[in-house]
């Protein structure tokens, strides 16, 4: 126990089975994310961040505290954006319009997003974010980086640390990235955009 708690998944461990296996979720959520939560809780006492929000810790701390907080924030957004009952293959409304405006088409956006994820050297995250005016931007963030550290509003992320896909895809990161579109809950992403 501690200030921060391991998030509960909004679906069963086997709900994403064709894209992310139960075994991967058990390790990724139950071991990796749990370790970041435990580590951050262990670093809080005497840090000056005992009462801070996760976002404040991500934006204002450094070193191990920032890394663990960043990984918690990133993973919470990552796991919350999936569904085992995908009914919308693409976004709608304002987000769909913004994607078309800023990338030309949904397919062009997907291609660029996957390319940025596949070409990120080492470990990290690829993000779709919005700036203060609602313009969409794709960024590559290494390690525990999050676009909020750059003043952006994060909307969608793919984890490209090997523990996110290696049990299911081995070294085939592009195949993993391509498959993730099947389980995106676009209602969640649309609600994050919400300008």
C-alpha positions in Angstrom: 0.0 0.0 0.0 1.0 3.6 -0.3 -0.2 6.9 -1.8 -0.3 5.5 -5.3 -2.1 2.3 -6.2 -1.8 -0.2 -9.0 -4.6 0.7 -11.5 -7.3 -1.9 -12.0 -7.6 -2.9 -15.7 -11.0 -2.0 -17.3 -11.2 -5.5 -18.9 -10.3 -9.1 -18.1 -6.7 -10.3 -18.4 -7.6 -12.4 -21.4 -9.8 -9.8 -23.1 -7.1 -8.6 -25.6 -5.9 -12.1 -26.4 -5.4 -11.9 -30.1 -3.3 -8.7 -29.8 -1.9 -8.7 -26.2 -1.9 -12.1 -24.5 -3.0 -12.8 -20.9 0.6 -13.8 -20.2 1.9 -10.4 -21.4 -0.7 -8.5 -19.5 0.1 -10.5 -16.3 3.8 -9.5 -16.6 3.3 -6.0 -18.0 0.5 -4.8 -15.7 1.0 -7.2 -12.7 4.8 -7.0 -12.5 6.2 -4.0 -14.5 3.6 -1.4 -13.6 3.3 -2.8 -10.1 7.1 -2.3 -9.6 6.9 1.3 -10.8 4.1 2.0 -8.3 6.0 0.3 -5.4 9.2 2.1 -6.3 7.5 5.6 -6.4 5.8 5.0 -3.1 9.2 4.1 -1.6 10.7 7.3 -2.9 8.0 9.7 -1.6 9.0 10.0 2.1 11.2 13.1 2.5 11.1 13.9 -1.2 9.0 17.1 -1.0 6.5 15.4 -3.3 4.5 13.6 -0.6 1.3 15.5 -1.4 2.0 16.1 -5.1 -0.2 14.7 -7.9 1.3 12.2 -10.3 1.4 14.9 -13.1 3.3 17.3 -10.8 5.9 14.6 -10.0 6.3 13.8 -13.7 6.8 17.5 -14.6 8.8 18.7 -11.6 10.9 15.9 -10.2 14.0 14.2 -11.6 15.9 11.0 -11.6 14.3 7.8 -10.3 11.3 9.6 -8.9 10.5 11.2 -12.3 11.1 7.9 -14.1 8.8 5.8 -11.9 6.1 8.5 -11.9 6.4 8.8 -15.7 6.1 5.1 -16.2 3.0 5.0 -14.0 1.3 7.8 -15.9 2.3 6.4 -19.3 1.1 2.9 -18.4 -2.2 4.1 -16.9 -3.0 5.9 -20.2 -1.8 2.9 -22.2 -3.9 0.3 -20.5 -7.0 2.5 -20.2 -7.1 3.0 -24.0 -7.8 -0.6 -24.9 -11.0 -2.7 -25.2 -11.8 -6.3 -25.8 -15.0 -5.2 -27.5 -13.9 -2.9 -30.2 -16.9 -1.5 -32.0 -15.3 1.6 -33.6 -12.5 1.0 -36.0 -11.7 4.7 -36.2 -12.3 7.9 -34.3 -15.3 10.2 -35.0 -16.2 13.8 -34.3 -13.7 16.5 -33.5 -10.8 14.1 -33.2 -11.5 12.5 -36.6 -11.6 16.0 -38.1 -8.4 17.0 -36.5 -6.6 13.9 -37.7 -7.8 14.6 -41.3 -6.7 18.2 -41.0 -3.3 17.5 -39.5 -2.3 14.2 -41.3 -4.4 14.2 -44.5 -6.3 11.0 -43.6 -6.7 8.4 -40.8 -4.6 5.9 -42.8 -1.8 8.5 -43.2 -1.9 9.2 -39.5 -1.7 5.4 -38.7 1.2 5.0 -41.0 3.2 7.9 -39.5 2.4 6.8 -36.0 3.5 3.2 -36.6 6.7 4.4 -38.3 7.6 6.6 -35.4 7.0 3.7 -33.0 9.0 1.3 -35.1 12.0 3.6 -35.6 12.3 4.8 -32.0 15.8 3.7 -30.9 15.8 1.7 -27.7 13.0 1.9 -25.2 10.2 4.4 -25.0 6.8 5.5 -26.2 5.2 7.0 -29.3 2.5 9.5 -28.6 -0.3 11.3 -30.3 -0.9 14.6 -28.5 -2.6 18.0 -28.9 -1.0 21.4 -28.4 -2.8 24.2 -26.7 -4.7 25.0 -30.0 -5.8 21.4 -30.6 -3.2 20.7 -33.4 -2.2 17.1 -33.3 1.5 16.1 -33.0 3.2 12.7 -33.0 6.2 12.5 -30.7 8.7 9.8 -29.8 9.5 9.9 -26.0 12.4 7.8 -24.7 12.3 5.8 -21.5 9.6 7.3 -19.2 9.1 10.5 -21.2 5.5 12.0 -21.5 4.4 14.8 -23.7 3.0 16.7 -20.8 6.6 17.6 -20.0 6.5 19.6 -23.2 3.2 21.3 -22.5 1.2 18.9 -24.7 -2.0 17.0 -24.0 -1.4 13.3 -24.5 -4.1 11.4 -26.2 -2.9 8.0 -27.5 0.3 6.0 -26.8 2.0 2.8 -27.9 4.5 1.3 -25.5 7.7 0.3 -27.4 9.6 -1.1 -24.5 10.3 -4.8 -25.3 8.3 -6.0 -22.2 5.1 -4.7 -23.9 5.4 -7.1 -26.8 8.3 -9.6 -26.6 6.3 -12.6 -25.3 3.8 -12.3 -28.1 5.9 -10.9 -31.0 9.5 -11.5 -30.1 11.5 -8.8 -32.0 8.7 -8.0 -34.4 7.9 -4.5 -33.0 6.2 -3.3 -36.3 3.8 -6.3 -36.3 2.9 -5.5 -32.7 2.2 -1.8 -33.5 0.1 -2.7 -36.5 -2.0 -5.1 -34.4 -2.7 -2.6 -31.6 -5.2 -0.6 -33.7 -7.6 -3.6 -33.4 -8.1 -2.9 -29.7 -8.1 0.9 -29.4 -11.2 2.2 -27.6 -11.7 5.4 -29.7 -14.3 6.7 -27.2 -11.5 7.0 -24.6 -9.2 8.8 -27.1 -12.0 11.1 -28.2 -12.7 12.0 -24.6 -9.1 12.9 -24.0 -9.1 15.2 -27.0 -12.3 17.0 -26.0 -11.4 20.6 -26.9 
